[in-house]
Amino acid sequence: MLAKTSELREREVVNILDGRKLGFTSDLEIDPGTGKIIAIVLPAPGRFRWLFGKTGEIVIPWHRIKKIGIDVILVELPEQVGEGSYIDLS
């Protein structure tokens, strides 16, 4: 299944280990040498973090993505089950 990068932004990211909804893709990390996607990036949790100048990202390496469906991206993040914050997991 082929998908445009703009379509990936419309899909919610869910951790399959605990069912937690992590948000929507905001960016991609691409290897400039190969052109392959190496990670997806999501905004860090917190509705008003930008208001206080605190920006953060959840960086999910490509190998953590288990399935890209029509409306959801399933990821496996065992280190984060039961924790409240998600930061770079590479």
C-alpha positions in Angstrom: 0.0 0.0 0.0 1.4 3.4 -1.0 0.7 6.5 1.0 1.5 10.1 0.5 3.3 11.9 3.4 0.2 14.2 3.7 -1.9 11.1 4.2 0.3 9.9 7.1 -0.6 13.1 9.0 -4.3 12.1 8.9 -3.7 8.8 10.7 -3.7 8.5 14.5 -0.7 6.8 16.1 -1.6 4.1 18.7 0.7 2.0 20.9 -0.5 -1.6 20.4 0.9 -2.7 23.8 -1.5 -0.6 25.9 -3.9 1.0 23.3 -2.7 4.5 24.2 -3.4 7.1 21.5 -0.2 9.1 21.0 -1.5 11.7 18.5 -1.0 12.4 14.8 2.2 12.5 12.8 3.6 16.0 12.4 6.8 15.3 10.5 9.0 12.6 9.1 12.8 12.0 9.5 14.3 11.0 6.1 17.7 9.6 5.4 19.1 12.0 2.8 21.4 9.4 1.3 18.7 6.8 0.7 15.5 8.8 0.8 14.0 6.2 3.2 11.9 7.2 6.1 13.8 6.5 9.3 11.3 7.8 11.9 7.9 9.5 12.3 7.6 12.5 14.6 4.6 13.5 16.8 4.1 16.6 19.0 4.7 15.8 22.6 1.7 15.4 24.9 0.2 18.5 26.4 -2.4 20.8 24.8 -0.8 24.1 25.7 3.0 23.3 25.8 3.7 25.7 23.0 2.1 28.5 25.0 4.9 28.3 27.6 7.7 27.8 25.1 8.0 24.1 25.8 8.0 22.2 22.6 8.8 18.5 22.5 8.6 15.7 20.1 7.9 12.0 20.1 10.3 10.4 17.7 9.3 6.9 16.8 11.9 4.9 14.8 10.6 3.2 11.6 11.3 -0.3 13.1 8.8 0.4 15.8 6.0 0.8 13.3 4.1 -2.5 13.1 1.2 -1.6 10.7 0.0 1.4 8.7 -3.7 1.1 8.2 -6.3 3.2 6.4 -6.9 5.5 9.4 -4.3 4.4 12.1 -0.6 3.7 12.5 0.1 1.0 15.0 3.4 1.2 16.9 5.1 -1.0 19.5 6.6 1.0 22.4 7.3 -1.4 25.3 9.5 1.2 27.2 6.5 3.6 27.4 3.7 1.3 28.7 2.4 2.9 31.9 4.5 6.1 31.6 3.2 9.6 31.1 5.7 11.1 28.7 7.1 10.0 25.4 10.3 11.3 24.1 12.9 10.1 21.5 12.9 6.3 21.5 15.6 5.6 19.0 
